[in-house]
Amino acid sequence: MVKEDKLKVSLCSLELKNPVIPASGTFGFGLEMAGTYDLNVLGGISLKGSTLEPRFGNPCPRIAETPGGMINAVGLQNPGVEVLVTEKVPALRKIYGGCIIANISGFSIEEYVKTCSRSAQCPDIDIIEVNISCPNVHGGGMAFGTSPEAAAQVTAAVKAACPSKPVFIKLSPNVSDIVAIARACEDAGADGLTLVNTLLGMRIDIRRRRPVIANKYGGFSGRAIFPLALSMVNQVAHAVSIPVMGCGGVSSAQDVVEMMMAGATAVQVGAENLVNPMVCKEIVEQLPALMESLGITDIKDIIGIV
């Protein structure tokens, strides 16, 4: 059996005990899952998206099922960055020793800077993940992630405000050239990239003749988007020299290995957490046997081999 230390990966000099990370928006602030299993089996946790001020989010209904996935338009409901850094993260650190990733959203560059700067002041936050790719919030989010110029502006401003913390930019798949945007973020100072966020999706209630979701559109995620996410991770990982966290439709240990072969250094598991809250733990447990069956002695050896 593959030894536990052969599951370790490094993100910007941070050592993770394994590459498995619950994705933002699917695992709360970690605390909600603390009674389900020992969170310390996880390589990292990307926390629920936070904004400068508290947000109630979008009107209900916010969720719609689809074949192979789901659409959500929660709208960044969260208690605000001050609660994140003074309550949520310190409480999580008391029970979790791994990598804590603060996921930050904003509606202007100034908001991004203020929220990321406040997050960086929290000693228990290890990585700042900047979400410039949210497709279900009007007036912000994805607007910054659809052009290289806008993405670079946000990246440069946030990195200048957070020089002491690794800054990862979370990219949208709803673009024509994700490689150009990834390179623009790297050139602007990003320490790493996370991709992909959700696709733009919609469902219609044919009896009521209206959209299922009150917001009309939402973020489409789940197993159905895995091949698209994999291809984008592969394109970007081979076009930049900074590490990539891959996500999008990951649901198994096999998917984690595929993502890493495509170029991801670490892998986030999103919508599958809502189907099976134990999935991240199960993936971590299944990885050693899978690696052994594939002749992989150290998981770092497969990063970007395809």
N, C-alpha and C positions, 0 to 999 in steps of 0.2 A: 504493500500500500504506500502511496505517495505520502511523504512526511508533511506535517502541518506547515513547517517553515518554508516549504516549496510552493505555498500558495501566496506568499507575500509579494506585494507590488509596491512601487514607489510613485508618489505623485508630488512633484516639486519638492523633493527631499523629505516628504512625509511618508513614513512607512506604514502601509496598511497590511493587516494580517491576512487579508484576502481581497480579491477585487470586487466583491459583491456589496452593492450600496442601494438601499431603497431610494427611489426617486422622489423628488419634491412633489408634494400634493397627494401622495398615496400612502404616507406613513405618519401623518400628523407631525408633531414635534418629537416623535420617538417615545415620549412618555405614555402615550395612549396604548402603546404595544408592550410596555414594560412588564405587564402581568401575563403576557402570552408566552414569551420565551426570553432567555437571557440575551439581551441585545449585544453583548460583547462577542457574540459569534460573528457579527457583521464587520466588514472592513471599514465601512463608513455609513453615515446617515445624512441624506440631504433633506433638510427640514422644510416644513410647509412654507410656501412663499410668503415673504413679509414685505410690507410697504412702510413708508414713513409714518403715516397715520393709520389708525384702525379702519378696517373696511368691512361692511356687511356683506358685500358681494352682489352678484346679480340676482334678479327676482327668480322665484321658482316657477315652473320646474327647471332644474339645472342639469339633469342627467338623462341620457337616452341610451338604451342598449342598441347594439348593432351586431350583425354576424361577425364573430371574431374580434369584437372590441366594444368600445363605448364612446359616447360623446359627452363631454362635460363643459359646462359654462358656469362654474362656481364663481368666477370673477374675483379671485384673490381675496376671499374672506379671510381676515386675520386680525389679530389684536394690535398690530403695529410694532415697529422696531424696538420701542422702549421696553415693551413686555417681553419681546424676544430676548434681549440682552440681559435684562435684570431678573427675569423669572424663568422662562422656558429653558434656555441654554444652561444656566447654572444648575437647575434641577436635573436636567439630562446628564450633565457631567458627573453628578454624584453617583450615577448608576452605570455610566457608560464611559469606557476609556478609549474608544476608537476615534476615528476622524469625524468631526462635526462640521457639516457644510451648511452655511447660511445661504438660502436662496432668496435673492433680492429682486424686487420689481419696482418700476417707477413710471411716472407719466411725463417726466421731463429730465433732462440731464442733471439739473440742479437737485431734483428729488433722488435720482440714483446716487449722486455724490453724497448727499446728506445721509441717506439710509445705509449705504455701504460704509461710509466713514464711521458711523455710530456702531455698526456691526463689528468693524475691525478693532474697536476699542475693547471688545469683549475677549478676554484671554482664552476662553474656552472654545471659541470659534476658530477652526483651523483653516478653512477655505471659504472664500466669498464666491458664490456662484451667481452671476448676474444674468437674470432672465430678460433677454431682449426679444423674446419669441412667443409671448402669450397671445393666442389667437381669439380669446373670448373676452377681452376687456377693451371697451371703446376708449380711444384717445391716448393710448400708450402701448407698452409691451411690444407687440410685433412690429409696430411702426418703426422702431429703431433697428429691427433685425432684418429688414428686407432690402437694405442697400449697404454696400461696403462703406460708403462715406459716413452714414449715420451710425453704423455699428462701431466704426473706428472712433468716432467722436465720444460715444459713451465709454468705450474701453479706455481711451486715454484719460478721460476725466476721472473715472473710477480708480484706475491704477495710480494716478497722481495723488488721490485722496487716501489710498490704502497701500502705501509702499511696503508695509511689513507683512502683508498677508498675500498668499497666492490668490489670484483673481482668475476664475474660469468664466468664460462667456458662453451662455446657453443659446444655441442657434436654432432657428426655425427651418423646417423643411419646405415651407411655403414660399420658396424662392426659385429663380431660374438658374442661379449659379452659386451654390453654397460654398464652393471652393474659394471664389473671389472674396466672399464675406469672411470666411475663416482666415484667409491670408491678411485681410485688412485688420482683423482683430489682433493677429499675431504681430503685425508691424506696429500696431498702436500700443503694444505692451502687455497683451494678455499672457498670463502664465500657462493657461490651458483652455480647452474648449469642452463643452458638453453638447452632444447632439445624438438624436434630434428630439426637439419638443414635438408637440402634437400637430397633426395636420388639421386643416379647416374642414369641418364636417357638418352635416345637417340630416335630420329626419323629419318626415311630415306625417302627421296623424290624418290619414285619408278620410276618416269618418267625420272628424271635426274640421277638416280642411284648413289646417293651420300647422305651423311648425311644432314639433313636440317640445322643444326647448323655448322658454320665454324669450331668450336672447336671440332666437332664430338660428344662429350658428354657434358652434362650439369646437372644442379641441378633440379630434378623433385619435384615439389611442387603442392599444391592445395588440394581440397577436397578429392581426391582419397587416400591421404596418412594419413588421420585422424585416422583410426583404428590402423595403425602401430604406429603412434606417441603416441596415447593414451596408448597403451600397454607398450611402452618403458618408458613413464613418470611414469606409475604405478609401473613398476619394480624398477626404479631408486629411486623414492620418498620413497619407503618402504625399500630401502637398505642404504640410507644415512640419516644424521641428519641435513643437510643444505637445505635451500629452493630451490625449483625448479620452473623455469618459463617454462611452457609448450607451445609448438607451433608445428605446422604441420597440415595443412588442416583445421584450425579453421575458421568457416564461419558464426556462429550464436551464440546467447545467450545460446542456448541449448548445443552447443559444449563447451562453456566456463564452464558451470556447470559440464559437463562430465569431462573436464580436471582437474577441481579443486577436484572433487570427486576422481579422479585417484591419486591425490597427489600434483597437481600444486598449488602454492601459488598465482601466477599471470599467465596470459595467453596472449601470443603474437598472433596477427592476421597478417598473411603474405600475400600470393598470393591473397586472397580475396579482399585486398585493390586495386588491379589492375583491378579487375572485377567491384567492387563497391567502389569508394573512400569514400563513406559515411558509410561504414559498421561498423567501430569502434564506431562511434557516435550512430548508430542505436542499436548496441549491448548494450552499456551502458544504453540507454533509455529503452530497453526491459528487462533488468535484473530484476528490481524490481517486475514487474508483473509476470515474470516467477518464481521468488523466492516465491512470495506469493502463486502462484498456487501449488507449491511443498511443502509448509509449512516450508520454510526456512526463519528464522527471521534475521539471521546474516550470511553473506556469508563465514566468516571464519570458521563457524561450519562444513562446508562440506569438508574442505580440507583433502584429504587422507582418507575419510571414506570407500572407497572400496578397 
